[in-house]
Amino acid sequence: MSYPFALSFIISFILVLLAIAFYTLVERKFIGYFQLRKGPNKVSLIGLPQPFADAIKLFTKEQNKPTLINKQLFFIAPITGLILALLI
């Protein structure tokens, strides 16, 4: 894999993740309006930092690990699923 292709892939991957985060924000806003409420506006200016707050919450949550597991497979499986979902 050449460097320009790898860099392009990483930048595209990050941009897709950011787009998904903000599509989630827009979805929450629409659902809030449909239910006659304001939607996610708890974090700063009109809720724009909400996806970042959700990401921080996701990464700081306590991870529960079963005791009798194949540790490598336990950690690689979700990453593989995400990569396959983004490639299709």
C-alpha positions as CSV (number, residue, x, y, z in Angstrom):
1,M,0.0,0.0,0.0
2,S,1.5,3.3,-1.0
3,Y,1.6,6.3,1.3
4,P,-0.7,8.6,-0.6
5,F,-3.4,5.8,-0.8
6,A,-3.1,5.1,2.9
7,L,-3.3,8.8,3.8
8,S,-6.3,9.2,1.5
9,F,-8.0,6.2,3.1
10,I,-7.4,7.4,6.7
11,I,-8.7,10.9,5.9
12,S,-11.7,9.4,4.2
13,F,-12.4,7.1,7.1
14,I,-12.2,10.0,9.6
15,L,-14.5,12.2,7.5
16,V,-17.0,9.4,7.2
17,L,-17.0,9.0,11.0
18,L,-17.5,12.7,11.5
19,A,-20.4,12.7,9.0
20,I,-22.1,9.9,10.8
21,A,-21.7,11.7,14.1
22,F,-23.4,14.8,12.7
23,Y,-26.1,12.9,10.8
24,T,-26.9,11.4,14.2
25,L,-27.2,15.0,15.6
26,V,-29.5,16.0,12.8
27,E,-31.6,12.9,13.3
28,R,-32.0,13.7,17.0
29,K,-33.0,17.3,16.1
30,F,-35.7,16.1,13.7
31,I,-37.0,13.6,16.2
32,G,-37.1,16.3,18.8
33,Y,-39.1,18.6,16.5
34,F,-41.5,15.8,15.7
35,Q,-42.1,15.3,19.4
36,L,-42.6,19.1,19.9
37,R,-39.4,19.5,22.0
38,K,-36.1,21.2,21.2
39,G,-33.9,18.1,20.8
40,P,-30.2,17.8,21.9
41,N,-29.2,21.3,23.1
42,K,-27.7,20.5,26.5
43,V,-24.1,20.8,25.3
44,S,-23.1,24.4,24.3
45,L,-24.3,26.1,21.1
46,I,-27.4,24.5,19.6
47,G,-26.0,21.0,20.4
48,L,-23.1,21.0,17.9
49,P,-20.6,19.5,20.4
50,Q,-23.1,16.7,21.3
51,P,-21.5,14.1,18.9
52,F,-18.1,14.7,20.5
53,A,-19.7,14.4,24.0
54,D,-21.2,11.1,22.9
55,A,-17.9,9.9,21.6
56,I,-16.1,10.8,24.9
57,K,-18.8,9.1,26.9
58,L,-18.5,6.0,24.7
59,F,-14.7,5.8,25.1
60,T,-14.7,6.5,28.9
61,K,-17.3,3.9,29.8
62,E,-16.2,1.0,31.8
63,Q,-15.6,-2.1,29.7
64,N,-17.0,-5.3,31.1
65,K,-15.0,-8.3,30.0
66,P,-16.1,-11.9,30.4
67,T,-13.6,-14.1,32.2
68,L,-13.5,-17.1,29.9
69,I,-12.9,-15.4,26.5
70,N,-10.5,-15.3,23.6
71,K,-9.3,-11.8,24.3
72,Q,-7.9,-11.0,20.9
73,L,-11.1,-12.1,19.1
74,F,-13.2,-10.2,21.7
75,F,-11.5,-6.9,20.8
76,I,-11.0,-7.5,17.1
77,A,-14.6,-8.6,16.2
78,P,-16.2,-5.1,16.7
79,I,-13.4,-3.4,14.8
80,T,-13.8,-5.8,12.0
81,G,-17.6,-5.3,11.9
82,L,-17.1,-1.5,11.7
83,I,-14.6,-1.7,8.9
84,L,-16.7,-4.1,6.9
85,A,-19.8,-1.9,7.4
86,L,-17.9,1.2,6.2
87,L,-16.4,-0.6,3.2
88,I,-19.8,-1.9,1.8
